[in-house]
Amino acid sequence: MSFGEIYDIAGAGMHAQTIRLNTVASNLANAGAAAETPETAFRALKPVFSTIYKQTQEGQLSGAHVEVSAIVEADAPLDMRYEPNHPYADEQGYVAYSNVNTIDEMADMMAASRSFETNVEVMNRARSMQQGLLQLGSN
Amino acid sequence: MAINLDAALGIHPQTLDFRVERSKMLAGNLANAETPGYKARDLDFKTVMTQINAGMGHDRSYQAAYRVPYQTSGDQNTVELGKEQARYSRNAMDYQTSLTFLNMKISGLKSAIEGQ
């Protein structure tokens, strides 16, 4: 019996969701940031999840772990606002703001925290299963 | 008269092992609920039981099968969160049931040994 791997899987899930929450936090913090040039403007960060299967003993099935394989920048267009009096305005009077979509980020934040909780529940349940096994025959 | 412990405990140790393996698989599905392209897997209780009933014993080589989703999603992920949670929860209860049976078997043996 391999309870250990259940903890690993739930832990990997929690870790991945934490990274996702981190990116959401930095996106929201930089949501209204103006940049001197469009090249230096902040672009929303998005984690890329992927599945990894750990090497196991012969005949044993591996559980599906999750990991963040990369963090990429969102390719949505920048928010160009017409503000001719802004110090960062270009010749046409436009200022480049970050491409963070606040509503998307809020939804992502909810999904990430729910997903985190799911993994916590998985871990709690596995723990109570193991506890039951340890107390076998004690009453 | 010797007591054969394996025979005395019956099928429950094997189902317990199966339940742990299955919960590992379902935990993987839940962890990958938002991974693009992930295909949900599950273990089938019936094939394991058939194996044991056929007298082949229990060799712990479980076969994982891919789940057929009720609805497909845009990112080709086949985890359906609610269903998966329900399965995980039920599997844990089934584990608890096997554990209870095992406990009863053991306390039965205990009172037979102690003779009171």
Interface residues (C-beta under 8 A of the other chain):
Chain A: M1 S2 F3 E5 I6 I9 A10 A12 G13 A16 F49 S50 T51 G59 Q60 L61 G63 A64 H65 V66 A111 S115 T118 N119 V122 R125 A126 S128 M129 G132 L133 L136 G137 N139
Chain B: L16 D17 R19 V20 E21 S23 K24 M25 A27 G28 N29 L30 A31 N32 A33 E34 T35 P36 Y38 R41 L43 D59 R60 S61 Y62 A64 L81 Q85 Y88 S89 A92 Y95 Q96 L99 L102 N103 I106 S107 K110
